[in-house]
Structures are given as C-alpha cells and as structure tokens.
C-alpha cells in the first residue's frame, strides 16, 4: 500500500491520464466541438478542393464545424508532422497524398515523423488521374511532338509537378528519349496550373482534376492520361500506356488521424465517409465529373494497401538513383 507521501504523486498521475486519454463516454459522444482537417498542400488544388467538399458533408452529418487547415511546404512533410504531433482525441483528421505516407521515407535522410507508426489510416479516398499536359501555345498534343520540341530547343522547356512518382515518370521519359526538360518544383496543383497558363512552366505532369476547365477550353492541351482506360470526359486523350508503352504512375489521397486515435472514432468517421461518397449523385459530381477515381476503402484495407505500396515505393526510389535530401 502506498505511503501517505506517495499519494500526491499517484493522484497527479491519475489526473494526467484522465486529462490526456479520451474517456469512453467522451468517445461515444464525439464530436462535441469543431474538428480540423490538416492537408499538407496549398489551397486551390484538386486534393484541397475535394477535402473541403468532404468537410462540408461531414459538418452537415455530424453537427460540428470541420475546418480545413492548409500546411504546405517541406515536400509535404510540414503538414504531415503537424498531423503526427496532434492530440489523438478525434479532433484532428488529415488528408494526405502518397508522398508523406509512402514515398518520402525513401527520399529524405530523416523525417520529423514516422510514416508507418504516427498515423492511423481511416481509409483511402481517391486515386488521381494524372495527365501529361502543355500550354496550348506550344502546339504539342502528343508525346512525339513534345520530344521533337525538346530536341529542337534543348534546355529551354520546363515541366512542373510536386509528386515524386510523377517526377520519376518524367525523368524516365527524358532519359528514354534523350531530351532536356528542366524540372520546376511546386507546392500544389493550383500553383502548377497558374505556371502552365502563364507559360513560365509550359509542361506539367499533374492531376487532371486541377485543370479541367483549362483543358476543356483549350488553353491547356492534354497529351496523355494515367488510367487503365480513356476518360469519358476527354475520350480523345490517350492513356500513358497507349501513348508511350510505359506503365502509368499511381497516386492517391487518403484520410488519416494521429496514431492512437480511438478506434471507435476511426470507425465512425469511416462510416460517414462511406455514406457520403456512396450517394450516387455526390459520387458522380465529385469523382466522375472531377476526373478522380473512387477508391474509398476500410481502415484495415487501407493499412494493407500502404504496406504493399511502400514496397513498390522503395523499388522506385532505388531505380531513380536520386540522392537523399
């Protein structure tokens, strides 16, 4: 039995535990206050827009504000760190693409978070349909035309993207065709689209959802699309497999929470996301018409998918020969 002098310490520890760990009653009543959703990208891109649309629906269904917080920079590591360091109480959720949770561990000497241990997967949300595009003033609509222009004007063209796997695809194309196109890094899809339109970076490999109107209007020319089949939105745009013979890159956006977030909350959020994204009209408007592929999965399915994808990510990083940053 503890001595009298030991009781204050025991009481202090008990109070700390009660303060830091969600009680069962608190978990069952969740949410009782606003929830923030961290996304490690600047505002305006395809992933950010989808996150805000989903947040609006979650707010309607759960009766609390869902506030989207953009934390761009650092190769998407700044926002991922903010997610990892947040309290696991259900009041911080995170929408992250494949880079911070899959690829960055093979690209950086050190990360301010552990991608395999610091996040609780809630479920995949969607797979991006990536498009190779160019400013229409270049008069380039096919890969051979892009290759010819790059050879005619070596070192004068530049391309933009912010995803490692897309950079790797472009670098493979450059090596295969013996062309010189300079890479320009960006923080979000919105920034890339602005650079394409201005002509400062006239070529890009980017999620099609970021530039639907610009492609429809003809200001941006679609060259090829990463997909198993052509998109009904742009049936004349060939797949990358058709256009180049190479496999296409797969990128995704998933929903996470800080590690140790109560499983009851994880399951509740997942159930709400399934209900929202299963509604036919919502799915048509926000997946099909925005050129993203439905990919909602369970927490356990998503966790298994991440394990498998990291194996392939390690192979891609090794093949690239890229030095650690």
Sine and cosine of phi, psi and omega as CSV:
sin_phi,cos_phi,sin_psi,cos_psi,sin_omega,cos_omega
0.00,0.00,0.73,-0.69,-0.05,-1.00
-0.89,0.46,0.56,-0.83,0.09,-1.00
-0.95,0.30,0.21,-0.98,0.00,-1.00
-0.86,0.50,-0.60,0.80,-0.04,-1.00
-0.93,0.38,-0.36,0.93,-0.01,-1.00
-0.99,0.12,-0.31,0.95,-0.08,-1.00
-0.88,0.48,-0.68,0.74,0.00,-1.00
-0.85,0.53,-0.62,0.79,0.01,-1.00
-0.91,0.41,-0.70,0.71,0.00,-1.00
-0.88,0.48,-0.69,0.72,0.01,-1.00
-0.89,0.45,-0.65,0.76,-0.01,-1.00
-0.90,0.44,-0.69,0.73,0.03,-1.00
-0.88,0.47,-0.69,0.73,0.00,-1.00
-0.88,0.47,-0.65,0.76,0.01,-1.00
-0.91,0.41,-0.63,0.77,0.02,-1.00
-0.89,0.46,-0.70,0.72,0.01,-1.00
-0.89,0.45,-0.66,0.75,0.01,-1.00
-0.90,0.43,-0.53,0.85,-0.03,-1.00
-0.97,0.23,-0.61,0.79,-0.13,-0.99
-1.00,-0.03,-0.42,0.91,-0.05,-1.00
-0.98,-0.22,0.76,-0.65,0.02,-1.00
-0.90,0.44,0.79,-0.61,0.05,-1.00
-0.96,0.28,0.45,-0.89,0.01,-1.00
-0.79,0.61,-0.64,0.77,-0.01,-1.00
-0.90,0.43,-0.65,0.76,0.01,-1.00
-0.90,0.43,-0.63,0.77,0.01,-1.00
-0.90,0.43,-0.69,0.73,-0.03,-1.00
-0.92,0.38,-0.45,0.90,-0.02,-1.00
-1.00,-0.01,-0.10,0.99,-0.04,-1.00
-0.85,0.52,0.67,-0.74,0.00,1.00
-0.99,-0.14,0.52,-0.85,0.04,-1.00
-0.88,-0.47,0.05,1.00,0.03,-1.00
-0.42,-0.91,0.11,-0.99,-0.07,-1.00
-0.87,0.50,0.51,-0.86,0.04,-1.00
-0.90,-0.43,0.69,-0.72,0.09,-1.00
-0.98,-0.22,0.54,-0.84,0.09,-1.00
-0.87,-0.49,0.93,-0.37,0.01,-1.00
-1.00,0.09,0.71,-0.70,0.13,-0.99
-0.74,-0.68,0.79,-0.62,-0.11,-0.99
-0.99,0.13,0.54,0.84,0.00,-1.00
-0.79,-0.61,0.41,-0.91,0.08,-1.00
-0.93,0.36,0.35,-0.94,-0.03,-1.00
-0.93,0.36,0.50,-0.87,0.15,-0.99
0.96,-0.27,-0.28,0.96,0.00,-1.00
-0.99,0.13,0.08,-1.00,-0.05,-1.00
-0.87,0.48,-0.69,0.72,0.01,-1.00
-0.90,0.43,-0.63,0.78,0.02,-1.00
-0.91,0.41,-0.70,0.72,-0.01,-1.00
-0.89,0.45,-0.71,0.71,0.02,-1.00
-0.88,0.48,-0.67,0.74,0.00,-1.00
-0.86,0.50,-0.66,0.75,-0.01,-1.00
-0.94,0.35,-0.60,0.80,0.06,-1.00
-0.91,0.42,-0.67,0.74,0.03,-1.00
-0.92,0.40,-0.64,0.76,0.01,-1.00
-0.87,0.48,-0.63,0.78,0.03,-1.00
-0.87,0.49,-0.68,0.74,-0.02,-1.00
-0.95,0.33,-0.63,0.78,0.04,-1.00
-0.90,0.44,-0.62,0.79,0.03,-1.00
-0.89,0.46,-0.68,0.73,0.02,-1.00
-0.89,0.46,-0.66,0.75,-0.12,-0.99
-0.98,0.18,-0.54,0.84,-0.10,-0.99
-0.96,-0.26,-0.13,0.99,0.15,-0.99
0.97,0.25,0.28,0.96,0.07,-1.00
-0.74,-0.67,0.50,-0.87,0.04,-1.00
-0.89,0.46,0.67,-0.74,0.15,-0.99
-0.92,-0.40,0.93,-0.37,-0.12,-0.99
-0.97,-0.25,0.87,-0.50,0.00,-1.00
-0.99,0.10,0.79,-0.62,-0.05,-1.00
-0.87,-0.49,0.93,-0.36,0.00,-1.00
-0.99,0.12,0.79,-0.61,0.03,-1.00
-0.76,-0.65,0.95,0.33,-0.06,-1.00
-0.98,0.20,0.20,-0.98,0.13,-0.99
0.95,-0.32,0.28,-0.96,0.07,-1.00
0.91,0.41,0.54,0.84,-0.04,-1.00
0.91,0.42,0.50,0.86,-0.04,-1.00
0.96,0.26,0.14,0.99,-0.03,-1.00
-0.99,0.16,-0.42,0.91,-0.02,-1.00
-0.91,0.42,-0.76,0.65,0.01,-1.00
-0.92,0.39,-0.61,0.79,0.03,-1.00
-0.90,0.44,-0.63,0.77,0.04,-1.00
-0.90,0.44,-0.67,0.74,0.02,-1.00
-0.86,0.51,-0.60,0.80,0.04,-1.00
-0.93,0.38,-0.74,0.68,-0.04,-1.00
-0.88,0.48,-0.56,0.83,-0.08,-1.00
-1.00,0.00,-0.06,1.00,-0.01,-1.00
-0.96,0.29,0.39,-0.92,0.05,-1.00
-0.90,0.43,0.71,-0.70,0.01,-1.00
-0.99,0.11,0.84,0.54,-0.11,-0.99
-0.94,-0.35,0.11,0.99,0.01,-1.00
1.00,0.01,-0.02,1.00,-0.05,-1.00
-0.97,-0.25,0.16,0.99,0.20,-0.98
-0.74,-0.68,0.84,-0.54,0.14,-0.99
-0.88,-0.47,0.27,-0.96,-0.06,-1.00
-0.60,-0.80,0.72,-0.69,0.14,-0.99
-0.96,-0.29,0.89,-0.46,-0.06,-1.00
-0.74,-0.67,0.57,-0.82,0.06,-1.00
-1.00,0.09,-0.06,-1.00,-0.09,-1.00
-0.92,0.40,-0.40,0.92,-0.09,-1.00
-0.87,0.49,-0.89,0.46,-0.09,-1.00
-0.92,0.38,-0.46,0.89,-0.08,-1.00
-0.99,-0.13,-0.18,0.98,-0.02,-1.00
-0.78,-0.63,-0.83,0.56,-0.21,-0.98
-1.00,0.06,-0.59,0.81,-0.18,-0.98
-0.89,0.45,-0.44,0.90,0.01,-1.00
-0.91,0.41,-0.32,0.95,0.02,-1.00
-0.98,-0.21,0.02,1.00,-0.08,-1.00
-0.89,-0.45,-0.35,0.93,-0.04,-1.00
-0.91,-0.42,0.59,-0.81,0.03,-1.00
-0.88,0.47,-0.58,0.82,0.05,-1.00
-0.48,-0.88,0.48,-0.88,0.04,-1.00
-0.85,-0.53,0.52,-0.85,0.02,-1.00
-0.99,0.14,0.33,0.94,0.02,-1.00
-0.33,-0.94,0.28,-0.96,0.06,-1.00
-0.96,-0.28,0.94,-0.33,-0.09,-1.00
-0.90,0.44,-0.36,0.93,-0.04,-1.00
-1.00,-0.04,-0.29,0.96,-0.10,-1.00
-0.84,-0.54,-0.34,0.94,-0.15,-0.99
-1.00,-0.06,-0.01,1.00,-0.03,-1.00
-0.77,-0.64,0.60,-0.80,0.10,-1.00
-0.98,-0.21,0.92,-0.39,0.01,-1.00
-0.91,0.41,0.75,-0.66,0.11,-0.99
-0.99,-0.16,-0.60,0.80,0.05,-1.00
0.31,-0.95,0.49,-0.87,0.15,-0.99
-0.92,0.39,0.47,-0.88,0.04,-1.00
-0.95,-0.31,-0.82,0.57,-0.01,-1.00
-0.36,-0.93,0.33,-0.94,0.15,-0.99
-0.98,-0.21,0.70,-0.72,0.03,-1.00
-0.98,0.22,0.62,-0.78,0.23,-0.97
-1.00,-0.08,0.96,-0.29,-0.06,-1.00
-1.00,0.04,0.60,-0.80,-0.02,-1.00
-0.79,-0.61,0.68,-0.73,0.18,-0.98
-1.00,0.04,0.85,-0.52,-0.12,-0.99
-0.68,-0.74,0.18,-0.98,0.05,-1.00
-0.50,-0.87,0.45,-0.89,0.15,-0.99
-0.84,0.54,0.75,-0.66,-0.11,-0.99
-0.87,0.50,-0.39,0.92,-0.01,-1.00
-0.93,0.37,-0.26,0.97,0.06,-1.00
-0.97,0.26,-0.29,0.96,-0.05,-1.00
0.85,0.53,0.69,0.73,0.00,-1.00
-0.88,-0.48,0.86,-0.52,0.01,-1.00
-0.78,-0.62,-0.02,1.00,0.03,-1.00
-0.68,-0.73,0.30,-0.95,0.04,-1.00
-0.90,0.44,-0.69,0.72,0.06,-1.00
-0.85,0.53,-0.61,0.79,0.04,-1.00
-0.92,0.39,-0.62,0.78,0.04,-1.00
-0.91,0.41,-0.68,0.73,0.02,-1.00
-0.88,0.47,-0.70,0.72,0.00,-1.00
-0.88,0.47,-0.69,0.72,0.00,-1.00
-0.89,0.45,-0.66,0.75,0.00,-1.00
-0.90,0.43,-0.59,0.81,0.02,-1.00
-0.96,0.28,-0.55,0.83,0.02,-1.00
-0.95,0.32,-0.52,0.86,-0.04,-1.00
-0.77,-0.64,0.92,0.40,-0.08,-1.00
-0.87,0.49,0.71,-0.70,0.07,-1.00
0.98,0.18,-0.03,1.00,-0.04,-1.00
-0.99,-0.15,-0.29,0.96,0.01,-1.00
-1.00,-0.06,0.48,-0.88,0.08,-1.00
-0.69,-0.72,0.44,-0.90,0.04,-1.00
-0.78,-0.62,0.48,-0.88,-0.02,-1.00
-0.85,-0.52,0.59,-0.81,0.18,-0.98
-0.17,-0.99,0.22,-0.97,0.07,-1.00
-0.78,-0.63,0.21,0.98,-0.04,-1.00
-0.93,-0.36,0.78,-0.63,-0.03,-1.00
-0.85,0.53,-0.71,0.71,-0.07,-1.00
-0.91,0.42,-0.51,0.86,0.06,-1.00
-0.97,0.26,-0.62,0.78,0.10,-1.00
-0.85,0.52,-0.70,0.71,-0.03,-1.00
-0.88,0.47,-0.62,0.79,0.03,-1.00
-0.90,0.43,-0.69,0.73,0.01,-1.00
-0.91,0.42,-0.65,0.76,-0.01,-1.00
-0.92,0.40,-0.58,0.81,0.08,-1.00
-0.90,0.43,-0.65,0.76,0.03,-1.00
-0.89,0.46,-0.69,0.72,0.01,-1.00
-0.86,0.50,-0.71,0.71,-0.02,-1.00
-0.93,0.38,-0.68,0.74,-0.02,-1.00
-0.89,0.46,-0.66,0.75,-0.10,-1.00
-0.99,-0.12,-0.12,0.99,0.00,-1.00
0.92,0.39,0.69,0.72,-0.04,-1.00
-0.89,-0.46,0.30,-0.95,-0.04,-1.00
-0.86,-0.52,0.98,-0.20,0.10,-0.99
-0.81,-0.59,0.83,-0.56,-0.12,-0.99
-0.99,0.14,0.72,-0.69,0.03,-1.00
-0.99,0.12,0.69,-0.73,0.10,-0.99
-0.87,-0.49,0.87,-0.50,-0.02,-1.00
-0.98,0.21,0.52,-0.86,0.04,-1.00
-0.68,-0.74,0.20,-0.98,-0.03,-1.00
-0.98,-0.22,-0.26,0.97,-0.03,-1.00
-0.34,-0.94,0.28,-0.96,0.03,-1.00
-0.89,0.46,-0.60,0.80,0.00,-1.00
-0.87,0.50,-0.66,0.75,0.01,-1.00
-0.91,0.41,-0.63,0.77,0.01,-1.00
-0.90,0.44,-0.71,0.71,-0.01,-1.00
-0.87,0.49,-0.68,0.73,0.03,-1.00
-0.87,0.49,-0.62,0.78,0.00,-1.00
-0.94,0.35,-0.60,0.80,0.06,-1.00
-0.90,0.44,-0.75,0.66,-0.06,-1.00
-0.89,0.45,-0.61,0.79,0.00,-1.00
-0.97,0.25,-0.33,0.94,-0.03,-1.00
1.00,0.02,-0.04,1.00,-0.01,-1.00
-0.93,0.36,-0.55,0.84,0.11,-0.99
-0.70,-0.71,1.00,0.02,-0.24,-0.97
-0.98,0.18,-0.17,0.99,-0.01,-1.00
-0.86,-0.50,0.56,-0.83,0.00,-1.00
-0.45,-0.89,0.40,-0.91,0.18,-0.98
-0.84,-0.54,0.93,-0.38,-0.26,-0.97
-0.39,-0.92,0.41,-0.91,0.09,-1.00
-0.84,0.54,0.79,-0.62,-0.04,-1.00
-0.87,0.50,-0.50,0.87,-0.02,-1.00
-0.87,0.49,-0.37,0.93,0.00,-1.00
-0.96,0.29,-0.32,0.95,-0.20,-0.98
-0.61,-0.79,0.54,0.84,-0.04,-1.00
-0.84,0.54,-0.77,0.64,-0.06,-1.00
-0.91,0.41,-0.60,0.80,-0.02,-1.00
-0.93,0.36,-0.57,0.82,0.06,-1.00
-0.95,0.30,-0.67,0.74,0.02,-1.00
-0.87,0.49,-0.64,0.77,-0.07,-1.00
-0.98,0.21,-0.21,0.98,0.01,-1.00
1.00,0.01,0.03,1.00,0.04,-1.00
-0.96,0.29,-0.46,0.89,0.09,-1.00
-0.86,-0.52,0.75,-0.66,0.00,-1.00
-1.00,-0.09,0.83,-0.56,0.08,-1.00
-0.99,0.17,0.78,-0.63,-0.03,-1.00
-0.98,-0.20,-0.73,0.68,0.00,-1.00
-0.31,-0.95,0.40,-0.92,-0.12,-0.99
-0.80,-0.60,0.66,-0.75,0.04,-1.00
-0.99,0.13,0.97,-0.23,-0.01,-1.00
-0.20,-0.98,0.31,-0.95,0.08,-1.00
-0.96,0.29,-0.46,0.89,-0.03,-1.00
-0.60,-0.80,0.29,-0.96,0.01,-1.00
-0.91,0.42,0.52,-0.86,0.00,-1.00
-0.98,0.20,0.69,-0.72,0.07,-1.00
-0.90,0.44,-0.34,0.94,0.04,-1.00
-0.96,0.29,-0.55,0.83,-0.02,-1.00
-0.69,-0.73,0.96,0.30,-0.11,-0.99
-0.90,0.43,-0.33,0.94,0.00,-1.00
-1.00,0.09,-0.17,0.99,-0.01,-1.00
-1.00,0.07,0.89,-0.46,-0.04,-1.00
-0.95,0.31,0.31,-0.95,0.11,-0.99
-0.97,0.23,0.33,-0.94,0.05,-1.00
-0.88,0.48,-0.57,0.82,0.03,-1.00
-0.89,0.45,-0.68,0.73,0.03,-1.00
-0.92,0.40,-0.65,0.76,-0.14,-0.99
-0.98,0.18,-0.50,0.87,-0.11,-0.99
-0.78,-0.62,-0.29,0.96,-0.06,-1.00
0.99,0.12,-0.09,1.00,-0.02,-1.00
-1.00,-0.07,0.43,-0.90,0.10,-0.99
-0.90,0.43,0.49,-0.87,-0.03,-1.00
-0.99,-0.10,0.50,-0.87,0.00,-1.00
-0.97,0.23,0.60,-0.80,0.03,-1.00
-0.93,-0.36,0.82,-0.57,0.09,-1.00
-0.79,-0.62,0.43,-0.90,-0.08,-1.00
-0.59,-0.81,0.27,-0.96,0.16,-0.99
-0.83,-0.56,0.76,-0.65,-0.02,-1.00
-0.80,-0.60,0.27,-0.96,0.00,-1.00
-0.96,-0.28,0.76,-0.65,-0.05,-1.00
-0.73,-0.69,0.19,-0.98,0.19,-0.98
-0.70,-0.71,0.31,-0.95,0.10,-0.99
-0.85,0.52,0.55,-0.83,0.02,-1.00
-0.81,0.58,0.55,-0.84,0.01,-1.00
0.97,0.23,0.13,0.99,0.18,-0.98
-0.89,0.46,0.72,-0.70,-0.06,-1.00
-0.79,0.61,0.71,-0.71,-0.04,-1.00
-0.87,0.50,-0.52,0.85,0.01,-1.00
-0.88,0.48,-0.60,0.80,0.02,-1.00
-0.96,0.29,-0.67,0.74,0.06,-1.00
-0.81,0.58,-0.75,0.66,-0.04,-1.00
-0.92,0.40,-0.58,0.81,0.00,-1.00
-0.93,0.38,-0.69,0.72,0.04,-1.00
-0.89,0.46,-0.70,0.72,-0.01,-1.00
-0.87,0.50,-0.69,0.72,-0.01,-1.00
-0.88,0.48,-0.62,0.78,0.01,-1.00
-0.93,0.37,-0.65,0.76,0.02,-1.00
-0.90,0.45,-0.67,0.74,0.04,-1.00
-0.88,0.48,-0.69,0.72,0.00,-1.00
-0.88,0.47,-0.67,0.74,-0.02,-1.00
-0.92,0.39,-0.77,0.64,-0.13,-0.99
-0.98,0.20,-0.22,0.98,0.03,-1.00
-1.00,0.08,-0.24,0.97,0.00,-1.00
-0.92,0.38,0.87,-0.49,-0.16,-0.99
-0.80,0.60,-0.71,0.71,-0.05,-1.00
-0.92,0.39,-0.64,0.77,0.01,-1.00
-0.91,0.40,-0.67,0.74,0.00,-1.00
-0.91,0.42,-0.67,0.74,0.01,-1.00
-0.88,0.48,-0.72,0.69,-0.07,-1.00
-0.95,0.32,-0.64,0.77,-0.18,-0.98
-0.96,-0.26,-0.13,0.99,0.14,-0.99
-0.92,-0.39,-0.92,0.38,-0.11,-0.99
-0.87,0.50,-0.78,0.63,-0.09,-1.00
-0.97,0.25,-0.18,0.98,0.06,-1.00
-0.96,-0.28,0.15,0.99,0.10,-1.00
0.86,0.51,0.70,0.71,0.17,-0.99
-0.79,-0.62,0.48,-0.88,-0.12,-0.99
-0.99,-0.14,0.82,-0.57,0.02,-1.00
-0.82,0.57,0.75,-0.66,-0.03,-1.00
-0.58,-0.81,0.34,0.94,-0.09,-1.00
-0.87,0.49,0.77,-0.64,-0.03,-1.00
-0.71,-0.71,0.20,-0.98,0.04,-1.00
-0.97,0.25,0.28,-0.96,0.06,-1.00
-0.83,0.56,-0.68,0.73,-0.03,-1.00
-0.94,0.34,-0.64,0.77,0.06,-1.00
-0.89,0.46,-0.66,0.75,-0.01,-1.00
-0.92,0.40,-0.65,0.76,0.04,-1.00
-0.87,0.50,-0.68,0.73,0.03,-1.00
-0.92,0.40,-0.63,0.77,0.04,-1.00
-0.88,0.48,-0.66,0.75,-0.01,-1.00
-0.90,0.44,-0.65,0.76,0.03,-1.00
-0.87,0.50,-0.74,0.67,-0.01,-1.00
-0.90,0.43,-0.64,0.77,-0.04,-1.00
-0.93,0.36,-0.55,0.84,0.04,-1.00
-0.91,0.41,-0.55,0.84,0.06,-1.00
-0.88,0.48,-0.73,0.69,0.02,-1.00
-0.93,0.38,-0.58,0.81,0.01,-1.00
-0.89,0.46,-0.64,0.77,0.03,-1.00
-0.89,0.46,-0.63,0.78,0.02,-1.00
-0.91,0.41,-0.70,0.72,-0.01,-1.00
-0.90,0.44,-0.68,0.73,0.00,-1.00
-0.89,0.45,-0.63,0.78,0.02,-1.00
-0.93,0.37,-0.67,0.74,0.02,-1.00
-0.89,0.46,-0.57,0.82,-0.06,-1.00
-0.93,0.37,-0.46,0.89,-0.05,-1.00
0.94,0.35,0.23,0.97,-0.06,-1.00
-0.95,0.32,0.71,-0.70,0.04,-1.00
-0.95,0.31,0.55,-0.83,0.02,-1.00
-0.91,0.41,0.65,-0.76,0.01,-1.00
-1.00,0.08,0.00,0.00,0.00,0.00
